[in-house]
Amino acid sequence: MRILVTAPYHEKGREELAQLFGEVVYKPWKTHGRGYRPDELIDLLHESQAEALITEHDEVTAAVIHAHSDLKFIGVCRGTPSNVAVDVATQKGIPVFNTPARNAQAVAELFIANIISFLRKARQGVEWLEAGKWGNGAHTAYLQFKGNELAGKQVGMVGFGAVAQTIAQILKTFPCEITYFDPFYTANDPLYKKQSLEELFGSSDIVAIHLPVTDGTKGMIGADLLSLMKPDAIFVNTARAIVVDRDALLDVLESGKIRGAILDVFNHEPPDEKDYRLIRHPNVLATPHIAGATHEVEDHHVAIMNRVLGDYFKRDKKDIKQLVNRDDLTVTLKEGS
């Protein structure tokens, strides 16, 4: 089998793929300068005579899949395969694999770093120091930038998937009290307390959003929940901006109803004027969607993808969670048989 790989994939990973399947054609989107458009991807698949595709940010639309409906699989080096027409792939009987948790450690580390920076007023202290505002008083900064410790805080996780669980594992050693809302998480771990959304928003010192984008989660976090937060609570979103009502978040910030927010995602990227109202708010610590941006994330997605493909195609393990269209594909194949 010849596999076209447009995702970043290190040499060892490509060698492993070749050993598993036969041949790898490597055309990474980074060298191209951007993700491949549908027409470019159609041509690239045709020119390479590839029988399978491993992508990251390319536009794998319905047109691409219709043009290459005999693909043996599509691998997506992302947690959510939002760039792939999964429904069309399923109709064509093409398995679609993803790499959930590839960026869990990266997001967890920046999440905790930014919370500590926020609590300790690190940004304000650096700006004050660089501006040469340190006068004669030896204890000026000590008094002006005295902050809080993360230890002892209640951190409420809205969504308790791989990223949230990785964060929780680290936070419990501070220690922090970890609570969560997630109707799909069924493990009975005594270290973590399950709450309703209303309980979580009303009791947490830090409310952290870890939701995927679905029809049910878009705008899920609105004024009704944000209004329940304590006046000294912090709102954190390193997931997706669209799950939060932006106007409601602006309202609680600009009216001083919560202590502040830590944001890594925005409704528009690049930001629009209203996004910049959030970004520039004095009680917001904002980063430009970099929570999952580490070099190691690419190593993780290679390891996950190679293991999953080996399990499915060589070790005959069909019931694996990284097969995105597992249930629908089974139905489709049965109907077509």
PyMOL commands that set and color helices and strands:
alter all, ss='L'
color gray80, all
select helices_A, chain A and resi 11-21+29-32+38-48+62-67+86-91+104-119+122-130+140-144+162-171+197-203+223-226+241-243+246-254+273-279+295-314+326-336
alter helices_A, ss='H'
color red, helices_A
select strands_A, chain A and resi 2-5+23-26+52-55+74-76+96-98+154-158+177-181+192-194+206-209+234-237+260-263+284-286
alter strands_A, ss='S'
color yellow, strands_A
deselect
rebuild
show_as cartoon
